[in-house]
Amino acid sequence: MKDGSKSDRIDARKLADLLRLNRLNPVYHGEHGVRTLKELGRSYLTIAQDLTRVMNRIKALYRSWAIPCSGTTVYAPRHRAEWLAKIVEPGVRRRAERLYQQLDLPQPVRQQARPDLLVESHRHPAVKLLRQIPAIGPIRAALLVALLQTPHRFRTQRQLWAYSGFALETHDSGEYRMGCEEKCDATGSG
């Protein structure tokens, strides 16, 4: 299909020949039963990413003015006045206030999206199985089912592991030696 002349008539002929020879490979189109869970999962992830982005901006603002801000008290509404008082520059303080407003807006939306995702996830038996694995809580199990849908869409286990983020990653930086102008031996001394 990928090589040769292209037209609807030629492609139709090639498809008919492949079908006649029983050489068509199946293509995964998704399950309709997880569509709602998938959309709720995407919504929850987007909101969580937006909140994380704003939180990072708040800490970056304080750090750019050499104000140490470890922990989560910098985000707490009851400590905001004391954190804003540490910023001397009025323009920077206003910017921090705007960032706090951006932080406050999506938090109730996330609190609404979370139960929606959990209620929909209870309709899928795979979530109950995934919850038995240590370190997989209700949100992670729901997101795994929403994003993976079914393990049968992958040809091998390794593809499934890589897609889901469970694959082992190896990084090798031993191929290059820095600082040796000429040929070096194994110790790097020449």
Secondary structure, DSSP 4 states (H G I P E B T S, - for coil): --SS---HHHHHHHHHHHHHTT-PPP-----GGGHHHHHHHHHHHHHHHHHHHHHHHHHHHHHHTT----SSTTT-GGGHHHHHHT---HHHHHHHHHHHHHHHTHHHHHHHHHHHHHHHHTT-HHHHHHTTSTT--HHHHHHHHHHH--GGGSSSHHHHHHHHT-S------TT--SS-SS---TTS--
